[in-house]
């Protein structure tokens, strides 16, 4: 038996595993839905429960992995919406969630990170062409690694080979973004350093994922990142700086430590991306189910929840159907009847 947290931050259950699998199949729960086994224990996403791995994988395969293909106009609209929403980043929370993700997917994430690190390091030693190859393929390789982390934290099935998805999904756009970012950032670093540091943060953190996850072309992705990151540049710089420091600590630990600290740094950056641009962004609203026509559910028969993400749970099971969440707020006592469906956008 399991409890879960719905999109309205209310707690539901206990329900059997089969009922949870049914909700996953119907799109009413996903890999980020917070759950707890009856009898206590840690609250964690459904993606971390082995008994639901098959159901989540089947749902992900059915949904497909194609990005939504945003155009320049949609990117401008998304930038305006995120800036109006005035996002915030919690550095400690990003690294804490990254550490939990690494603990639950240790060999996968360590192996994928080590593979990309070794490839990039090897490229630099190619005579004459090493640095140029790093400029061309940097965003392709780092973007693929970021996408693997993003898919895993969303509860989607991944394998180590996914780090090379950038070559098949957006080869030209990632290569162009990498060249432009390297060249302009290098020029900025030569001009009093500060312009280069600014561009490092606004372009290097999120642009590869925006191209792969949103299907943007390279320049709209760079502009979207610049507009949004500039809003809270210092918070993003904090993530960027701390991620670099964590990676450096591993490098100082006889060199091999970087293979264990670098995944934490990558994961924290990807969690920051998800908090700003991902499933909580205003263009990612999910449709809530229509209220049932029959009588309100009883405590023994919980109704079906809508899609959920990653709220922070509180105690006290309920049985009403939740609406969709827009931010991770604490759980509150439920109403006795299901709420109406969320308006479509």
N, C-alpha and C positions, 0 to 999 in steps of 0.2 A: 504494500500500500504506500501511496505517495501523496505528498502535498505539493502544490505548485502555486506560483504567484502569477496572477493574471495581469493584463495590460493596465488595469486600473489600480495596480499595486495592492490588490486584495488577495487573500490566501484562500485556496480551494482544496478540498479533499477531506478525508483521505479517499483516494480512488485506486483501483488496481492498475497494474502495469499495462494491461490490455487496453484500458480506457485511455491512458496516456498515449499509447501508440495510435489509438484511433484519432485522438486530437492532433497528433503530429501529421497523420495521413490527410486529415481534413484541413490542415493549415492553421489550426487553432493553437498550436504550440510549436516551438522551433528549438534549435540548439541553444539559444540564449535564455530560454525560459528557466527561471530559477526554480529548483525543486529540492525536496528533502524527503528521505525515506522515513516512513512512520517509525516512531521510537526515538527520534532525535537524530543528531548528527549534523554535519555541515551542510548549509545551503550552498548549492552549486548549480551551474547550468546543466540542462539535460544532456548536452554534448559530452559531459564527463561521466555519465552513467553508461556502462558497457551494455546493459540490457536494452538500451534505446538506440544503440549505434546503427543497427540495421534499418530501423524505421526512419531515422534521420537521413541516412544515406539514400534510401529509396526516394524520400521526399525531395532531396537535393537533385537527384538524377532527373526526377520528373520536372522539376522547376527549370532545370538547365542552368548554365553558367554564363550565358551571353550578357554583357553589360547593357545598360539601357540606352546607350548611344545618344548622349546629350549633345545638342548643337551649341553654337556660341551664344545664341539668345537665351537658351535654357541655362547655360552656365552663368550668364549675367544675372538672371532671375534668382538662381540658387544662391549666388554670392550675396545678393541684396537680402534674401530671406534669412540667411545665416547671420549676417551682420546685424539685422534688425532683431533677431532672436537673442543676440549678444551672448554667445556661448562662453563657457569658462572651462579651464583645464585644471585638474588636480594632479600635480606631479606625482605625489605619493600614491594616489589611487591608480594611476596609469602603470607605475612600476609594480605595484602590488598585484594587480590583475595579470600583468605579464609574467610575474613569478609563478602565479597559480597556473597559468596556461602552460608554462614550461614544465612544471611538475607533472601535469597530466598528459603531456605529449613530449616527454623528454627526448627520446632518441630520434623521433621524427624531426623536431625543431633543431636540435643540436646537429643532426646529420645534414639537414638542408642548409643551415647557416654555414657549417664547415665547408660544404661543397662550393658554395658561392664565394666564400672567403678565399679558398685555395685557388679557384679559377681566376679571380681578380688579381690575386697576388702573383700567380703564374704569368698572367698577361703582361704585367709590368716588367717581367724579365725577358720579354721577347726583344731581341736586338733591333734597335732603330724604330720599330713600330709599336713598342710596348705601351708607351703613354698615349699615343694616338688611338690604339685599340681600346684602352681603358676609357677614353673619352667617348668613343663610339658605342661601346657596349655596357657602360656603367649603369645607366638607367634600365636597360633591358634585364640585367642580372639582378640588381637590387630590387627592381620593380617586381620581378617574378618571385623573389623571396618574400617581399611584403605581401603579395597576393596570397601566397601559401599561408602566411600567418593570419591574414584577414579571413580567408575561407575557414580556417580551423577555429578561430574565435567565434565565428558565426555558426559553428556546428556543422559545417559542410565537410564531406569526405575529401581527403587530400592524400597525396603521396609525394615522395621526394622529387620526382620528376616534374612536378608542377612548378618548380622554380624556373623552368624554361618556357613557361606559357607566354611570356612576353614576346618571344620570337614568333609565335604563331598568331597571337591575338592583336598585337599592335607594334610590329617590328619597326616600321618607318617612323611612326609618331614618337615612340620611345627613343629611337636613335636621334631624331631631330631635337627632341627636348633635351637629351643628354648633351648634345653638341652646343646648343644655345646656352644652356645653363652653365656648362663648363667655361665657355668663352667669355660670356658676360660677367660671370662671377670672378673669373681670373682678372678681367679688366678692372672690376670693382675693387679687388684686393690690392691691385697696383695703385689705385687712386685713394690713398689715405686709409686703406684697409676697411674702414667702416662700411662703405657701400657694398663691398664683397661679403662681409658678415651678414648684412641685411639680406642679400640675395641668397646666401647659403640657407637661411632659415625659410624664406618665403618660397623657394623653388625646390630645394633638395629634399625636404621632408615628405611632401605629399603629392608632388606632380606625377611621379610614376604610378601611384595608386589611382589618382584621378583619371589618368588615361586608361588604365586597365579596368577599374571598377565602374567608371561612369561612361566609358567609351568616347571620351573627348579627344579631339585633335590636340596637338602639342601646345599651340599658343593659347587657345581658350582655357586649357588646363592650367597653364602657367599664370594666366591672368586671374582665374578663379582662386588659385592658391594665394597669389599676391594680395588680392583684395581682402580675403578672409583672414589670412594670417596677420596682415598688418593691423587688423582690429585689436588683436591681443598679441602683438609681436613678442613682448617680453615673456609671456607665459610659454609660447611656442619655443622661444630661445632657451628657456629653462629646460624644457624637455630635450631639446637638441643638445644642449651643453651637458646635461646629466647623462644622456645616452652615450655621448662620447667619453665621458669620464668613466662610466661603468665598463665600456669596452676597453679603455686604456688599462683599467685595473687588471683585467684578464690578461692583457698583453704583458704586463709586468710580472705576472705570476708564471714565470718560466716559459712564457709564450703560449703554451697550450691552454691556459686559462681563458683566453679570448674565445675559445669555442664554447665555453659555458656562460660567459658574461655577455657576449655579443647577442645571443638570442633574447636575453632580457631587454637589452637596449632596443633591438628591432621590435619586439613585442610592445614595449611601451609607446614607441612612435606609432605603431599601427593602431593601438587602442586610442591614442590621441586623434588619429584620423577618423576612427569610427565615431568617437564622441562629437566631432565637428561636422563631418561630411556624411557619415554613414547612416545606419538605420534609424537614428533619432532625428536626422535632418528633416525639415518640413516637407520635402518632396517625396519622402518615403512613407507617407501615411498608409496604413493598412485598413482594409474594410472590416468593420465590425459586423457580426452576424445580426440578423434581424431578430427582434424579441420574439419568443415563442408565443403561439396563440393560445396554448393551454394554460392551466393553473401554474402558479409559481412553484419551483422545485422544492422538494422537502429535503431535510438534512441528509437523508439516506441516498438521494439521487441528485448529484450535482449536475448542473447544466453545462453546456459546452462553452469553454472560454474562447476568446478571440486570440489572434497571434500575440505572443508576448515577447519581451526582450530581456532586459537585465535589471529589474528593480531590486531594492533592498528589502527583504521580507521582515515581517513581524509575526508574532504568534497569533493563533486564533483562526481555525479553519472556517471557511464559508462555502456557499454553494451557488451563489448567483453568478451570472455570466458577465465578464468584465468587458469594458470597451478597450480601445487601443491606447497604449501609453505614448506620451511624447517626451517624457523625461523621467529619470529614475527617482521617483518620490517615495517616501516611506509608505508602508501599507496602512490602510485605514479600515475601520469596521465597515462591512458591506451592508448594502440595502437588502431588503428581503426579496425584492423582485429584480429581474434583469434590467439593466439600463437600456435605453433605446440605442439603435444602431448609430454609429458615427456618421455624420454627413459626408457624402462623397465630394471629392475635390476635382 
